[in-house]
Amino acid sequence: MYPDKIFYEPSALGYELGRQMRQKFGQVPWIPIVNHNNIEQLRKKENQEFASMKKHLIIGVRKSLKYTPNHKVSDFLAPYTSSGCSAMCLYCYLVCNYNKCSYLRLFVNREQMMDKLIKTANGSDKNPVFEIGSNSDLILENTITQNLEWTIETFGKNKKGFLTFPTKFNMVEPLLPLNHRGRIIMRMSVNPQEIIRNLELGTSSLTSRIAALNRMSDAGYTVGLLIAPVVLVENWKKMYKRLIEQLSDQITEKAKKQLFIEIIFMTYSYVHRAINKEAFPNAIELFDNALMTGRGRGKYCYRADVRAMGEQFLREQLSQKLNNVPIIYVV
């Protein structure tokens, strides 16, 4: 990503990372803002400008560092160095939170966030796992900030705790030589290539994601797979069957020995439908009244019977092709 303009909180320039970004992107317009969470001139833009807004970069200071307990791969969801993304996945859950303002935001107070991770880990009676990528894609962010490289080496020096993050990108080369000391868990999000091409705009291809997972495993990282989100579009069984076959064929035996799988079915919303209709008028319609039901205010999910049928199909396919890989949860 190379931003077309940067909106920034002036206080961000008081941090080393903020000054680095100012020097790196000094040739693009820098527009001062009061609060990265409420940029009025962007909030008032039309939905059809969603894609162009993804070219912007927002730089600020993260105020809230509150951890949320989690009971899946991690013990805590930990606010970290970015939120939002420059990619344009048509189902992105961040759109539910940020609407069309789901562009990439960088937070420059990384030392403060790292200090809390280390203190929380050392104060625990076990080795807690912290999810640091729940609101962004840290592999993508790393191409701009090198924050993930700094994070892995800094946290790796600690004697307790683990960090985990998901990604849809393949740019892992800078991470391979790092001394991570076994304290990092990377989870690669995968979908059939047809879904990646049509719904996960601006992300890496399936083949390159699998190759990146293998390279990270070879470098000693713990790796996992997210089949996420499962999208029940036309011919979905054929596509996901082929996906699982490709995973079985292309993931190395070394990676398979310590692999685990998460499965997440798509949640959609009224906000998604409104933005996609105006910003991507030729895109696939993801709302299916025959398969979906309401889930909270303005959200949709697959009906329980539909999701159960989808889960059964995926479990059957995985048992045939990746039968030694545990499925740790399905939601």
Secondary structure, DSSP 8 states (H G I E B T S, - for coil): ---SEEEE-GGGGGSHHHHHHHHHTTTS-EEE-S-TT--HHHHTS-GGGHHHHTTEEEEE-------EE--SS-SEE---SEEB-SSEETT-THHHHHTT---EEEE--HHHHHHHHHHHHHTSSS--EEE--TTB-HHHHHHHH-HHHHHHHHHHTSSS-EEEEEES----GGGTTS--TT-EEEEEEE--HHHHHHHEETS--HHHHHHHHHHHHHTT-EEEEEEEEE---TTHHHHHHHHHHHHHHHS-HHHHHT--EEEEE-EEEHHHHHHHHHH-TTS-----TTTEEE-STTEEEE-HHHHHHHHHHHHHHHHHHSTTS-EEEE-
